[in-house]
């Protein structure tokens, strides 16, 4: 396991003034920063925990279909902040993190 003093290099979308509805992917600027591993660990943990809270409220079945798996992609900014990629998120989604949650169904092994 990484030491708390270890750093990780993150290349992500540079933080700046951008409105949620006025920002264009073609205008994105990338930035590289070194952030403490402990900071990224905490942010990923908080992100996954929040997603767990959201997913726990989803029904097991809906109109004859079962929801067994959810995959969520997250973008990492240069400061190590995580955010969910929307359907229009064309900005460097390949460098983010992907989380796949598989529901445990009772009676199945």
C-alpha positions as CSV (number, residue, x, y, z in Angstrom):
1,X,0.0,0.0,0.0
2,X,1.2,3.5,-0.8
3,X,2.6,5.7,2.0
4,X,0.7,8.8,2.9
5,X,3.6,10.9,1.6
6,X,3.5,9.3,-1.8
7,X,2.1,11.3,-4.7
8,X,0.4,10.3,-7.9
9,X,0.6,12.2,-11.2
10,X,-2.9,13.0,-12.5
11,X,-3.6,14.4,-15.9
12,X,-7.1,15.8,-16.1
13,X,-9.4,18.6,-17.1
14,X,-7.9,21.8,-15.8
15,X,-10.1,23.6,-13.2
16,X,-11.4,26.9,-14.2
17,X,-14.4,29.0,-14.8
18,X,-16.9,26.9,-16.8
19,X,-20.6,26.8,-16.6
20,X,-22.3,23.4,-16.6
21,X,-24.4,24.3,-19.7
22,X,-22.0,26.6,-21.5
23,X,-18.8,24.6,-21.4
24,X,-17.7,22.9,-24.7
25,X,-15.5,19.8,-24.8
26,X,-13.5,21.3,-27.6
27,X,-12.4,24.1,-25.2
28,X,-11.1,21.8,-22.5
29,X,-7.6,22.2,-21.3
30,X,-5.6,19.4,-19.7
31,X,-3.4,19.9,-16.8
32,X,-0.9,17.6,-15.0
33,X,-0.6,17.8,-11.2
34,X,0.9,15.7,-8.5
35,X,-1.6,15.0,-5.7
36,X,-1.1,12.9,-2.5
37,X,-2.2,9.3,-2.9
38,X,-4.1,9.7,0.4
39,X,-6.2,12.5,-1.1
40,X,-7.1,10.5,-4.2
41,X,-7.9,7.4,-2.0
42,X,-10.3,9.4,0.1
43,X,-12.0,11.0,-2.9
44,X,-12.5,7.7,-4.7
45,X,-13.8,6.2,-1.4
46,X,-16.3,9.0,-0.9
47,X,-17.4,8.8,-4.6
48,X,-18.0,5.0,-4.4
49,X,-19.8,5.3,-1.1
50,X,-22.1,8.0,-2.5
51,X,-22.8,5.8,-5.5
52,X,-23.6,2.9,-3.2
53,X,-26.2,5.1,-1.4
54,X,-27.8,6.0,-4.8
55,X,-27.8,2.4,-6.1
56,X,-29.2,1.0,-2.8
57,X,-32.4,2.9,-3.6
58,X,-32.8,1.2,-7.0
59,X,-35.4,-1.5,-7.4
60,X,-34.3,-5.1,-7.9
61,X,-36.9,-5.6,-10.6
62,X,-38.9,-3.2,-12.7
63,X,-41.7,-4.1,-15.1
64,X,-40.4,-7.7,-15.6
65,X,-36.7,-6.8,-15.9
66,X,-34.0,-7.3,-13.2
67,X,-31.3,-4.7,-12.6
68,X,-28.2,-6.8,-11.9
69,X,-25.3,-4.5,-12.9
70,X,-24.6,-0.8,-13.2
71,X,-21.5,0.7,-14.8
72,X,-20.5,4.3,-14.0
73,X,-17.6,6.2,-15.6
74,X,-16.0,9.0,-13.7
75,X,-13.6,11.7,-15.0
76,X,-10.8,12.8,-12.7
77,X,-9.8,16.4,-12.8
78,X,-6.2,17.5,-12.5
79,X,-6.8,18.2,-8.8
80,X,-8.1,14.7,-8.3
81,X,-11.8,15.5,-8.1
82,X,-14.2,12.8,-9.5
83,X,-17.3,13.5,-11.4
84,X,-19.7,11.3,-13.4
85,X,-19.4,11.6,-17.2
86,X,-22.7,12.5,-18.8
87,X,-23.8,11.2,-22.2
88,X,-22.2,14.2,-23.9
89,X,-18.9,13.8,-22.1
90,X,-16.4,13.5,-24.9
91,X,-13.5,15.0,-23.0
92,X,-10.8,12.4,-22.4
93,X,-13.2,9.8,-21.0
94,X,-10.6,7.2,-21.7
95,X,-8.4,8.4,-18.9
96,X,-11.1,8.3,-16.2
97,X,-12.1,5.5,-13.8
98,X,-14.9,3.0,-14.5
99,X,-16.8,1.3,-11.6
100,X,-19.0,-1.7,-12.2
101,X,-21.5,-2.6,-9.4
102,X,-23.1,-6.0,-9.5
103,X,-26.1,-6.6,-7.4
104,X,-26.2,-9.6,-5.1
105,X,-29.4,-11.6,-5.7
106,X,-30.5,-13.8,-2.9
107,X,-30.6,-17.5,-3.7
108,X,-28.0,-17.2,-6.5
109,X,-24.4,-18.3,-6.1
